[in-house]
Amino acid sequence: MQYLVSVLFDDSIVPRDDEMAAIDAFNDRMRDEGHWVFAGGLAAPSAATVLDNRDGAGLITDGPYVETKEYLAGFWVFEAPDLDVALKIAAEGSRACNRRVEVRPFAQP
């Protein structure tokens, strides 16, 4: 089963060098252990563009869809046999990146 681990942040401070080194080491270990699927860091919310083309509306808005102090700074997608393993992996990721994380399973077809 795959899980999305969202990295939550409330500041525009980029990760420190030691945090980046810890993230890189964590990512390498997840690859080695077979949990790695995909990951990425995201630009600041101010770089977002929201599109709404329901019913052909063609609306385009600069900025995030929700104004909030906390935002999605990045994410991992991991493969894990169950939620307990996913939570353990996410706890290690939270420690590595020094940020809060949210864990959500992908919907099953």
Biopython code that builds the backbone (N, CA, C, O; Angstrom):
import numpy as np
from Bio.PDB.StructureBuilder import StructureBuilder

atoms = [
    (1, "MET", "N", (0.833, -1.165, 0.000)),
    (1, "MET", "CA", (0.000, 0.000, 0.000)),
    (1, "MET", "C", (0.889, 1.244, 0.000)),
    (1, "MET", "O", (1.971, 1.247, 0.588)),
    (2, "GLN", "N", (0.419, 2.297, -0.667)),
    (2, "GLN", "CA", (1.205, 3.527, -0.719)),
    (2, "GLN", "C", (0.597, 4.587, 0.195)),
    (2, "GLN", "O", (-0.619, 4.670, 0.368)),
    (3, "TYR", "N", (1.489, 5.394, 0.773)),
    (3, "TYR", "CA", (1.104, 6.451, 1.699)),
    (3, "TYR", "C", (1.745, 7.760, 1.275)),
    (3, "TYR", "O", (2.904, 7.797, 0.864)),
    (4, "LEU", "N", (0.973, 8.835, 1.382)),
    (4, "LEU", "CA", (1.488, 10.185, 1.157)),
    (4, "LEU", "C", (1.863, 10.762, 2.506)),
    (4, "LEU", "O", (1.032, 10.820, 3.412)),
    (5, "VAL", "N", (3.106, 11.189, 2.646)),
    (5, "VAL", "CA", (3.571, 11.848, 3.860)),
    (5, "VAL", "C", (3.836, 13.302, 3.486)),
    (5, "VAL", "O", (4.805, 13.612, 2.794)),
    (6, "SER", "N", (2.964, 14.181, 3.953)),
    (6, "SER", "CA", (3.059, 15.607, 3.652)),
    (6, "SER", "C", (3.884, 16.302, 4.720)),
    (6, "SER", "O", (3.670, 16.094, 5.915)),
    (7, "VAL", "N", (4.823, 17.124, 4.292)),
    (7, "VAL", "CA", (5.665, 17.885, 5.212)),
    (7, "VAL", "C", (5.009, 19.245, 5.413)),
    (7, "VAL", "O", (4.818, 19.998, 4.458)),
    (8, "LEU", "N", (4.667, 19.553, 6.656)),
    (8, "LEU", "CA", (3.968, 20.790, 6.991)),
    (8, "LEU", "C", (4.951, 21.798, 7.564)),
    (8, "LEU", "O", (5.844, 21.446, 8.335)),
    (9, "PHE", "N", (4.776, 23.049, 7.177)),
    (9, "PHE", "CA", (5.703, 24.080, 7.631)),
    (9, "PHE", "C", (4.963, 25.386, 7.748)),
    (9, "PHE", "O", (3.934, 25.583, 7.102)),
    (10, "ASP", "N", (5.478, 26.284, 8.569)),
    (10, "ASP", "CA", (4.795, 27.556, 8.783)),
    (10, "ASP", "C", (5.731, 28.757, 8.670)),
    (10, "ASP", "O", (5.477, 29.805, 9.264)),
    (11, "ASP", "N", (6.795, 28.604, 7.919)),
    (11, "ASP", "CA", (7.752, 29.685, 7.754)),
    (11, "ASP", "C", (8.379, 29.573, 6.366)),
    (11, "ASP", "O", (8.282, 28.529, 5.719)),
    (12, "SER", "N", (9.006, 30.624, 5.920)),
    (12, "SER", "CA", (9.630, 30.588, 4.598)),
    (12, "SER", "C", (11.115, 30.248, 4.676)),
    (12, "SER", "O", (11.824, 30.342, 3.674)),
    (13, "ILE", "N", (11.586, 29.860, 5.843)),
    (13, "ILE", "CA", (12.993, 29.525, 6.025)),
    (13, "ILE", "C", (13.288, 28.211, 5.307)),
    (13, "ILE", "O", (12.603, 27.212, 5.523)),
    (14, "VAL", "N", (14.293, 28.217, 4.469)),
    (14, "VAL", "CA", (14.685, 26.990, 3.773)),
    (14, "VAL", "C", (15.406, 26.064, 4.751)),
    (14, "VAL", "O", (15.990, 26.529, 5.730)),
    (15, "PRO", "N", (15.369, 24.766, 4.492)),
    (15, "PRO", "CA", (16.043, 23.833, 5.396)),
    (15, "PRO", "C", (17.533, 24.156, 5.522)),
    (15, "PRO", "O", (18.194, 24.528, 4.553)),
    (16, "ARG", "N", (18.034, 24.002, 6.741)),
    (16, "ARG", "CA", (19.465, 24.209, 6.994)),
    (16, "ARG", "C", (20.257, 23.075, 6.360)),
    (16, "ARG", "O", (19.700, 22.037, 6.005)),
    (17, "ASP", "N", (21.567, 23.284, 6.221)),
    (17, "ASP", "CA", (22.433, 22.260, 5.629)),
    (17, "ASP", "C", (22.359, 20.940, 6.391)),
    (17, "ASP", "O", (22.331, 19.874, 5.775)),
    (18, "ASP", "N", (22.327, 20.997, 7.731)),
    (18, "ASP", "CA", (22.268, 19.759, 8.509)),
    (18, "ASP", "C", (20.921, 19.057, 8.311)),
    (18, "ASP", "O", (20.867, 17.828, 8.302)),
    (19, "GLU", "N", (19.840, 19.817, 8.154)),
    (19, "GLU", "CA", (18.538, 19.220, 7.877)),
    (19, "GLU", "C", (18.539, 18.556, 6.495)),
    (19, "GLU", "O", (18.021, 17.450, 6.339)),
    (20, "MET", "N", (19.108, 19.218, 5.509)),
    (20, "MET", "CA", (19.177, 18.639, 4.166)),
    (20, "MET", "C", (20.005, 17.358, 4.163)),
    (20, "MET", "O", (19.654, 16.393, 3.485)),
    (21, "ALA", "N", (21.100, 17.345, 4.917)),
    (21, "ALA", "CA", (21.929, 16.133, 5.007)),
    (21, "ALA", "C", (21.144, 15.003, 5.657)),
    (21, "ALA", "O", (21.234, 13.856, 5.219)),
    (22, "ALA", "N", (20.370, 15.314, 6.700)),
    (22, "ALA", "CA", (19.555, 14.295, 7.370)),
    (22, "ALA", "C", (18.456, 13.784, 6.438)),
    (22, "ALA", "O", (18.160, 12.590, 6.429)),
    (23, "ILE", "N", (17.852, 14.676, 5.659)),
    (23, "ILE", "CA", (16.819, 14.277, 4.696)),
    (23, "ILE", "C", (17.431, 13.363, 3.630)),
    (23, "ILE", "O", (16.853, 12.329, 3.295)),
    (24, "ASP", "N", (18.581, 13.736, 3.107)),
    (24, "ASP", "CA", (19.253, 12.920, 2.089)),
    (24, "ASP", "C", (19.574, 11.521, 2.635)),
    (24, "ASP", "O", (19.364, 10.524, 1.944)),
    (25, "ALA", "N", (20.077, 11.447, 3.861)),
    (25, "ALA", "CA", (20.408, 10.152, 4.466)),
    (25, "ALA", "C", (19.135, 9.325, 4.665)),
    (25, "ALA", "O", (19.129, 8.122, 4.403)),
    (26, "PHE", "N", (18.069, 9.962, 5.125)),
    (26, "PHE", "CA", (16.790, 9.277, 5.303)),
    (26, "PHE", "C", (16.270, 8.759, 3.965)),
    (26, "PHE", "O", (15.834, 7.612, 3.868)),
    (27, "ASN", "N", (16.315, 9.605, 2.929)),
    (27, "ASN", "CA", (15.854, 9.192, 1.596)),
    (27, "ASN", "C", (16.658, 7.994, 1.090)),
    (27, "ASN", "O", (16.086, 7.045, 0.555)),
    (28, "ASP", "N", (17.965, 8.034, 1.255)),
    (28, "ASP", "CA", (18.814, 6.920, 0.814)),
    (28, "ASP", "C", (18.429, 5.629, 1.542)),
    (28, "ASP", "O", (18.365, 4.565, 0.926)),
    (29, "ARG", "N", (18.175, 5.722, 2.836)),
    (29, "ARG", "CA", (17.799, 4.540, 3.605)),
    (29, "ARG", "C", (16.444, 4.004, 3.157)),
    (29, "ARG", "O", (16.254, 2.790, 3.087)),
    (30, "MET", "N", (15.499, 4.897, 2.851)),
    (30, "MET", "CA", (14.179, 4.457, 2.381)),
    (30, "MET", "C", (14.291, 3.742, 1.034)),
    (30, "MET", "O", (13.575, 2.774, 0.778)),
    (31, "ARG", "N", (15.196, 4.225, 0.172)),
    (31, "ARG", "CA", (15.440, 3.535, -1.109)),
    (31, "ARG", "C", (16.001, 2.139, -0.846)),
    (31, "ARG", "O", (15.536, 1.149, -1.410)),
    (32, "ASP", "N", (17.019, 2.084, 0.030)),
    (32, "ASP", "CA", (17.668, 0.810, 0.342)),
    (32, "ASP", "C", (16.696, -0.201, 0.951)),
    (32, "ASP", "O", (16.816, -1.402, 0.708)),
    (33, "GLU", "N", (15.730, 0.282, 1.744)),
    (33, "GLU", "CA", (14.774, -0.598, 2.417)),
    (33, "GLU", "C", (13.545, -0.906, 1.564)),
    (33, "GLU", "O", (12.673, -1.667, 1.984)),
    (34, "GLY", "N", (13.471, -0.314, 0.360)),
    (34, "GLY", "CA", (12.379, -0.616, -0.547)),
    (34, "GLY", "C", (11.082, 0.131, -0.294)),
    (34, "GLY", "O", (10.047, -0.231, -0.853)),
    (35, "HIS", "N", (11.113, 1.170, 0.541)),
    (35, "HIS", "CA", (9.906, 1.954, 0.831)),
    (35, "HIS", "C", (9.729, 3.131, -0.124)),
    (35, "HIS", "O", (8.615, 3.625, -0.297)),
    (36, "TRP", "N", (10.805, 3.576, -0.738)),
    (36, "TRP", "CA", (10.808, 4.787, -1.564)),
    (36, "TRP", "C", (9.951, 4.613, -2.810)),
    (36, "TRP", "O", (10.072, 3.611, -3.515)),
    (37, "VAL", "N", (9.078, 5.596, -3.087)),
    (37, "VAL", "CA", (8.357, 5.674, -4.352)),
    (37, "VAL", "C", (8.711, 6.985, -5.034)),
    (37, "VAL", "O", (9.145, 6.993, -6.186)),
    (38, "PHE", "N", (8.525, 8.097, -4.324)),
    (38, "PHE", "CA", (8.763, 9.410, -4.915)),
    (38, "PHE", "C", (8.758, 10.451, -3.808)),
    (38, "PHE", "O", (8.143, 10.245, -2.762)),
    (39, "ALA", "N", (9.444, 11.574, -4.033)),
    (39, "ALA", "CA", (9.427, 12.677, -3.066)),
    (39, "ALA", "C", (9.744, 13.971, -3.786)),
    (39, "ALA", "O", (10.292, 13.966, -4.889)),
    (40, "GLY", "N", (9.393, 15.085, -3.150)),
    (40, "GLY", "CA", (9.717, 16.378, -3.724)),
    (40, "GLY", "C", (9.475, 17.509, -2.749)),
    (40, "GLY", "O", (8.592, 17.436, -1.895)),
    (41, "GLY", "N", (10.256, 18.536, -2.887)),
    (41, "GLY", "CA", (10.039, 19.768, -2.135)),
    (41, "GLY", "C", (9.246, 20.726, -3.006)),
    (41, "GLY", "O", (9.319, 20.664, -4.233)),
    (42, "LEU", "N", (8.492, 21.606, -2.376)),
    (42, "LEU", "CA", (7.648, 22.536, -3.116)),
    (42, "LEU", "C", (8.080, 23.974, -2.884)),
    (42, "LEU", "O", (8.600, 24.315, -1.822)),
    (43, "ALA", "N", (7.861, 24.810, -3.885)),
    (43, "ALA", "CA", (8.126, 26.241, -3.759)),
    (43, "ALA", "C", (7.133, 26.844, -2.769)),
    (43, "ALA", "O", (6.157, 26.196, -2.391)),
    (44, "ALA", "N", (7.377, 28.062, -2.359)),
    (44, "ALA", "CA", (6.497, 28.762, -1.417)),
    (44, "ALA", "C", (5.084, 28.889, -1.983)),
    (44, "ALA", "O", (4.915, 28.907, -3.203)),
    (45, "PRO", "N", (4.078, 28.977, -1.134)),
    (45, "PRO", "CA", (2.699, 29.114, -1.595)),
    (45, "PRO", "C", (2.490, 30.305, -2.534)),
    (45, "PRO", "O", (1.600, 30.270, -3.384)),
    (46, "SER", "N", (3.274, 31.326, -2.395)),
    (46, "SER", "CA", (3.127, 32.498, -3.264)),
    (46, "SER", "C", (3.407, 32.170, -4.726)),
    (46, "SER", "O", (3.028, 32.932, -5.616)),
    (47, "ALA", "N", (4.069, 31.040, -4.983)),
    (47, "ALA", "CA", (4.365, 30.626, -6.356)),
    (47, "ALA", "C", (3.229, 29.815, -6.975)),
    (47, "ALA", "O", (3.304, 29.437, -8.144)),
    (48, "ALA", "N", (2.174, 29.546, -6.195)),
    (48, "ALA", "CA", (1.069, 28.704, -6.670)),
    (48, "ALA", "C", (0.147, 29.465, -7.635)),
    (48, "ALA", "O", (0.036, 30.690, -7.587)),
    (49, "THR", "N", (-0.497, 28.709, -8.495)),
    (49, "THR", "CA", (-1.550, 29.210, -9.378)),
    (49, "THR", "C", (-2.720, 28.238, -9.270)),
    (49, "THR", "O", (-2.539, 27.027, -9.395)),
    (50, "VAL", "N", (-3.910, 28.766, -9.040)),
    (50, "VAL", "CA", (-5.112, 27.945, -8.917)),
    (50, "VAL", "C", (-5.935, 28.116, -10.186)),
    (50, "VAL", "O", (-6.196, 29.237, -10.621)),
    (51, "LEU", "N", (-6.344, 26.988, -10.779)),
    (51, "LEU", "CA", (-7.190, 27.008, -11.972)),
    (51, "LEU", "C", (-8.528, 26.381, -11.640)),
    (51, "LEU", "O", (-8.588, 25.375, -10.933)),
    (52, "ASP", "N", (-9.592, 26.963, -12.140)),
    (52, "ASP", "CA", (-10.930, 26.405, -11.972)),
    (52, "ASP", "C", (-11.621, 26.440, -13.323)),
    (52, "ASP", "O", (-12.097, 27.487, -13.762)),
    (53, "ASN", "N", (-11.672, 25.294, -13.976)),
    (53, "ASN", "CA", (-12.291, 25.225, -15.290)),
    (53, "ASN", "C", (-13.569, 24.378, -15.260)),
    (53, "ASN", "O", (-13.995, 23.833, -16.279)),
    (54, "ARG", "N", (-14.167, 24.282, -14.071)),
    (54, "ARG", "CA", (-15.453, 23.589, -13.993)),
    (54, "ARG", "C", (-16.454, 24.347, -14.841)),
    (54, "ARG", "O", (-16.522, 25.575, -14.799)),
    (55, "ASP", "N", (-17.213, 23.618, -15.596)),
    (55, "ASP", "CA", (-18.227, 24.210, -16.485)),
    (55, "ASP", "C", (-17.614, 25.234, -17.444)),
    (55, "ASP", "O", (-18.292, 26.162, -17.884)),
    (56, "GLY", "N", (-16.311, 25.057, -17.769)),
    (56, "GLY", "CA", (-15.659, 25.951, -18.716)),
    (56, "GLY", "C", (-15.411, 27.354, -18.189)),
    (56, "GLY", "O", (-15.258, 28.287, -18.977)),
    (57, "ALA", "N", (-15.367, 27.524, -16.855)),
    (57, "ALA", "CA", (-15.223, 28.856, -16.255)),
    (57, "ALA", "C", (-13.906, 29.525, -16.629)),
    (57, "ALA", "O", (-13.864, 30.743, -16.806)),
    (58, "GLY", "N", (-12.832, 28.752, -16.752)),
    (58, "GLY", "CA", (-11.539, 29.297, -17.145)),
    (58, "GLY", "C", (-10.957, 30.306, -16.171)),
    (58, "GLY", "O", (-10.290, 31.247, -16.599)),
    (59, "LEU", "N", (-11.189, 30.138, -14.863)),
    (59, "LEU", "CA", (-10.670, 31.075, -13.867)),
    (59, "LEU", "C", (-9.256, 30.698, -13.468)),
    (59, "LEU", "O", (-8.965, 29.531, -13.204)),
    (60, "ILE", "N", (-8.382, 31.689, -13.425)),
    (60, "ILE", "CA", (-6.996, 31.495, -13.007)),
    (60, "ILE", "C", (-6.700, 32.530, -11.934)),
    (60, "ILE", "O", (-6.927, 33.724, -12.127)),
    (61, "THR", "N", (-6.183, 32.051, -10.786)),
    (61, "THR", "CA", (-5.888, 32.931, -9.664)),
    (61, "THR", "C", (-4.459, 32.695, -9.212)),
    (61, "THR", "O", (-4.053, 31.546, -9.033)),
    (62, "ASP", "N", (-3.696, 33.747, -9.025)),
    (62, "ASP", "CA", (-2.342, 33.626, -8.482)),
    (62, "ASP", "C", (-2.418, 33.417, -6.982)),
    (62, "ASP", "O", (-3.287, 33.966, -6.305)),
    (63, "GLY", "N", (-1.491, 32.613, -6.473)),
    (63, "GLY", "CA", (-1.433, 32.361, -5.039)),
    (63, "GLY", "C", (-2.136, 31.084, -4.656)),
    (63, "GLY", "O", (-2.794, 30.455, -5.485)),
    (64, "PRO", "N", (-1.999, 30.695, -3.395)),
    (64, "PRO", "CA", (-2.557, 29.419, -2.930)),
    (64, "PRO", "C", (-4.076, 29.447, -2.894)),
    (64, "PRO", "O", (-4.688, 30.515, -2.859)),
    (65, "TYR", "N", (-4.683, 28.256, -2.903)),
    (65, "TYR", "CA", (-6.140, 28.170, -2.866)),
    (65, "TYR", "C", (-6.688, 28.471, -1.478)),
    (65, "TYR", "O", (-7.863, 28.810, -1.340)),
    (66, "VAL", "N", (-5.862, 28.353, -0.455)),
    (66, "VAL", "CA", (-6.269, 28.676, 0.908)),
    (66, "VAL", "C", (-5.198, 29.565, 1.529)),
    (66, "VAL", "O", (-4.009, 29.256, 1.444)),
    (67, "GLU", "N", (-5.603, 30.646, 2.140)),
    (67, "GLU", "CA", (-4.669, 31.498, 2.878)),
    (67, "GLU", "C", (-4.543, 30.941, 4.287)),
    (67, "GLU", "O", (-5.517, 30.904, 5.039)),
    (68, "THR", "N", (-3.353, 30.513, 4.636)),
    (68, "THR", "CA", (-3.110, 29.930, 5.942)),
    (68, "THR", "C", (-1.654, 30.125, 6.318)),
    (68, "THR", "O", (-0.803, 30.311, 5.448)),
    (69, "LYS", "N", (-1.366, 30.083, 7.604)),
    (69, "LYS", "CA", (0.011, 30.229, 8.057)),
    (69, "LYS", "C", (0.823, 28.978, 7.725)),
    (69, "LYS", "O", (1.982, 29.077, 7.321)),
    (70, "GLU", "N", (0.220, 27.808, 7.895)),
    (70, "GLU", "CA", (0.915, 26.555, 7.647)),
    (70, "GLU", "C", (0.667, 26.098, 6.211)),
    (70, "GLU", "O", (-0.429, 26.283, 5.682)),
    (71, "TYR", "N", (1.663, 25.513, 5.590)),
    (71, "TYR", "CA", (1.522, 25.082, 4.201)),
    (71, "TYR", "C", (2.298, 23.804, 3.941)),
    (71, "TYR", "O", (3.118, 23.372, 4.751)),
    (72, "LEU", "N", (2.017, 23.212, 2.794)),
    (72, "LEU", "CA", (2.691, 21.995, 2.360)),
    (72, "LEU", "C", (4.045, 22.375, 1.771)),
    (72, "LEU", "O", (4.120, 23.026, 0.730)),
    (73, "ALA", "N", (5.106, 21.964, 2.443)),
    (73, "ALA", "CA", (6.461, 22.319, 2.014)),
    (73, "ALA", "C", (7.093, 21.248, 1.139)),
    (73, "ALA", "O", (8.043, 21.522, 0.406)),
    (74, "GLY", "N", (6.576, 20.041, 1.213)),
    (74, "GLY", "CA", (7.109, 18.936, 0.431)),
    (74, "GLY", "C", (6.362, 17.673, 0.773)),
    (74, "GLY", "O", (5.410, 17.698, 1.553)),
    (75, "PHE", "N", (6.787, 16.568, 0.194)),
    (75, "PHE", "CA", (6.077, 15.310, 0.420)),
    (75, "PHE", "C", (6.960, 14.127, 0.072)),
    (75, "PHE", "O", (7.946, 14.238, -0.658)),
    (76, "TRP", "N", (6.567, 12.999, 0.621)),
    (76, "TRP", "CA", (7.117, 11.702, 0.239)),
    (76, "TRP", "C", (5.955, 10.798, -0.129)),
    (76, "TRP", "O", (4.857, 10.955, 0.406)),
    (77, "VAL", "N", (6.177, 9.866, -1.023)),
    (77, "VAL", "CA", (5.254, 8.761, -1.251)),
    (77, "VAL", "C", (6.049, 7.498, -0.931)),
    (77, "VAL", "O", (7.081, 7.221, -1.541)),
    (78, "PHE", "N", (5.541, 6.738, 0.041)),
    (78, "PHE", "CA", (6.204, 5.523, 0.487)),
    (78, "PHE", "C", (5.320, 4.314, 0.262)),
    (78, "PHE", "O", (4.092, 4.405, 0.261)),
    (79, "GLU", "N", (5.973, 3.183, 0.071)),
    (79, "GLU", "CA", (5.317, 1.886, 0.028)),
    (79, "GLU", "C", (5.519, 1.257, 1.404)),
    (79, "GLU", "O", (6.644, 1.169, 1.897)),
    (80, "ALA", "N", (4.414, 0.819, 2.022)),
    (80, "ALA", "CA", (4.496, 0.175, 3.334)),
    (80, "ALA", "C", (3.404, -0.894, 3.419)),
    (80, "ALA", "O", (2.339, -0.738, 2.823)),
    (81, "PRO", "N", (3.660, -1.968, 4.151)),
    (81, "PRO", "CA", (2.674, -3.043, 4.224)),
    (81, "PRO", "C", (1.414, -2.670, 5.003)),
    (81, "PRO", "O", (0.350, -3.250, 4.786)),
    (82, "ASP", "N", (1.541, -1.685, 5.923)),
    (82, "ASP", "CA", (0.377, -1.289, 6.712)),
    (82, "ASP", "C", (0.619, 0.090, 7.339)),
    (82, "ASP", "O", (1.710, 0.652, 7.242)),
    (83, "LEU", "N", (-0.425, 0.615, 7.981)),
    (83, "LEU", "CA", (-0.352, 1.953, 8.564)),
    (83, "LEU", "C", (0.700, 2.041, 9.664)),
    (83, "LEU", "O", (1.372, 3.065, 9.783)),
    (84, "ASP", "N", (0.859, 1.001, 10.462)),
    (84, "ASP", "CA", (1.857, 1.049, 11.533)),
    (84, "ASP", "C", (3.256, 1.280, 10.982)),
    (84, "ASP", "O", (4.016, 2.081, 11.527)),
    (85, "VAL", "N", (3.597, 0.592, 9.917)),
    (85, "VAL", "CA", (4.910, 0.776, 9.297)),
    (85, "VAL", "C", (5.008, 2.176, 8.684)),
    (85, "VAL", "O", (6.038, 2.838, 8.808)),
    (86, "ALA", "N", (3.937, 2.625, 8.023)),
    (86, "ALA", "CA", (3.929, 3.965, 7.433)),
    (86, "ALA", "C", (4.125, 5.035, 8.503)),
    (86, "ALA", "O", (4.847, 6.006, 8.277)),
    (87, "LEU", "N", (3.495, 4.872, 9.658)),
    (87, "LEU", "CA", (3.651, 5.846, 10.750)),
    (87, "LEU", "C", (5.071, 5.843, 11.295)),
    (87, "LEU", "O", (5.603, 6.897, 11.644)),
    (88, "LYS", "N", (5.686, 4.675, 11.372)),
    (88, "LYS", "CA", (7.079, 4.587, 11.828)),
    (88, "LYS", "C", (7.996, 5.311, 10.841)),
    (88, "LYS", "O", (8.869, 6.079, 11.246)),
    (89, "ILE", "N", (7.794, 5.062, 9.550)),
    (89, "ILE", "CA", (8.588, 5.735, 8.522)),
    (89, "ILE", "C", (8.384, 7.243, 8.602)),
    (89, "ILE", "O", (9.347, 8.008, 8.550)),
    (90, "ALA", "N", (7.120, 7.672, 8.730)),
    (90, "ALA", "CA", (6.811, 9.108, 8.790)),
    (90, "ALA", "C", (7.446, 9.765, 10.013)),
    (90, "ALA", "O", (7.911, 10.901, 9.931)),
    (91, "ALA", "N", (7.471, 9.064, 11.143)),
    (91, "ALA", "CA", (8.101, 9.619, 12.344)),
    (91, "ALA", "C", (9.592, 9.844, 12.112)),
    (91, "ALA", "O", (10.155, 10.847, 12.551)),
    (92, "GLU", "N", (10.221, 8.904, 11.419)),
    (92, "GLU", "CA", (11.642, 9.064, 11.096)),
    (92, "GLU", "C", (11.849, 10.226, 10.119)),
    (92, "GLU", "O", (12.814, 10.981, 10.237)),
    (93, "GLY", "N", (10.932, 10.362, 9.155)),
    (93, "GLY", "CA", (11.015, 11.479, 8.214)),
    (93, "GLY", "C", (10.828, 12.806, 8.901)),
    (93, "GLY", "O", (11.524, 13.771, 8.585)),
    (94, "SER", "N", (9.890, 12.875, 9.845)),
    (94, "SER", "CA", (9.655, 14.100, 10.609)),
    (94, "SER", "C", (10.909, 14.517, 11.364)),
    (94, "SER", "O", (11.268, 15.694, 11.399)),
    (95, "ARG", "N", (11.559, 13.546, 11.961)),
    (95, "ARG", "CA", (12.801, 13.835, 12.686)),
    (95, "ARG", "C", (13.883, 14.313, 11.725)),
    (95, "ARG", "O", (14.615, 15.257, 12.026)),
    (96, "ALA", "N", (13.983, 13.657, 10.565)),
    (96, "ALA", "CA", (15.035, 14.003, 9.604)),
    (96, "ALA", "C", (14.857, 15.419, 9.066)),
    (96, "ALA", "O", (15.829, 16.167, 8.959)),
    (97, "CYS", "N", (13.621, 15.794, 8.726)),
    (97, "CYS", "CA", (13.413, 17.120, 8.118)),
    (97, "CYS", "C", (13.099, 18.195, 9.147)),
    (97, "CYS", "O", (13.021, 19.375, 8.805)),
    (98, "ASN", "N", (12.916, 17.798, 10.412)),
    (98, "ASN", "CA", (12.648, 18.732, 11.500)),
    (98, "ASN", "C", (11.350, 19.519, 11.264)),
    (98, "ASN", "O", (11.272, 20.717, 11.534)),
    (99, "ARG", "N", (10.339, 18.810, 10.754)),
    (99, "ARG", "CA", (9.036, 19.418, 10.473)),
    (99, "ARG", "C", (7.936, 18.435, 10.897)),
    (99, "ARG", "O", (8.179, 17.237, 11.041)),
    (100, "ARG", "N", (6.723, 18.968, 11.093)),
    (100, "ARG", "CA", (5.567, 18.101, 11.318)),
    (100, "ARG", "C", (5.188, 17.456, 9.991)),
    (100, "ARG", "O", (5.418, 18.033, 8.928)),
    (101, "VAL", "N", (4.610, 16.262, 10.052)),
    (101, "VAL", "CA", (4.165, 15.592, 8.839)),
    (101, "VAL", "C", (2.749, 15.044, 9.040)),
    (101, "VAL", "O", (2.307, 14.815, 10.166)),
    (102, "GLU", "N", (2.063, 14.845, 7.936)),
    (102, "GLU", "CA", (0.760, 14.209, 7.925)),
    (102, "GLU", "C", (0.854, 12.951, 7.065)),
    (102, "GLU", "O", (1.480, 12.973, 6.005)),
    (103, "VAL", "N", (0.238, 11.854, 7.512)),
    (103, "VAL", "CA", (0.264, 10.587, 6.787)),
    (103, "VAL", "C", (-1.143, 10.279, 6.294)),
    (103, "VAL", "O", (-2.101, 10.304, 7.066)),
    (104, "ARG", "N", (-1.261, 9.985, 4.989)),
    (104, "ARG", "CA", (-2.558, 9.605, 4.410)),
    (104, "ARG", "C", (-2.354, 8.471, 3.430)),
    (104, "ARG", "O", (-1.478, 8.540, 2.567)),
    (105, "PRO", "N", (-3.162, 7.418, 3.557)),
    (105, "PRO", "CA", (-3.079, 6.348, 2.565)),
    (105, "PRO", "C", (-3.714, 6.802, 1.254)),
    (105, "PRO", "O", (-4.636, 7.618, 1.244)),
    (106, "PHE", "N", (-3.210, 6.265, 0.159)),
    (106, "PHE", "CA", (-3.857, 6.511, -1.130)),
    (106, "PHE", "C", (-5.175, 5.738, -1.149)),
    (106, "PHE", "O", (-5.262, 4.641, -0.597)),
    (107, "ALA", "N", (-6.189, 6.303, -1.778)),
    (107, "ALA", "CA", (-7.487, 5.638, -1.886)),
    (107, "ALA", "C", (-7.329, 4.378, -2.717)),
    (107, "ALA", "O", (-6.598, 4.361, -3.707)),
    (108, "GLN", "N", (-8.006, 3.345, -2.314)),
    (108, "GLN", "CA", (-7.984, 2.077, -3.048)),
    (108, "GLN", "C", (-9.063, 2.087, -4.120)),
    (108, "GLN", "O", (-10.175, 2.552, -3.873)),
    (109, "PRO", "N", (-8.742, 1.572, -5.326)),
    (109, "PRO", "CA", (-9.748, 1.561, -6.390)),
    (109, "PRO", "C", (-10.938, 0.664, -6.082)),
    (109, "PRO", "O", (-11.860, 0.561, -6.891)),
]
sb = StructureBuilder()
sb.init_structure("model")
sb.init_model(0)
sb.init_chain("A")
sb.init_seg("    ")
for serial, (resi, resn, name, xyz) in enumerate(atoms, 1):
    if name == "N":
        sb.init_residue(resn, " ", resi, " ")
    sb.init_atom(name, np.array(xyz, "f"), 0.0, 1.0, " ", f" {name:<3s}", serial, name[0])
structure = sb.get_structure()
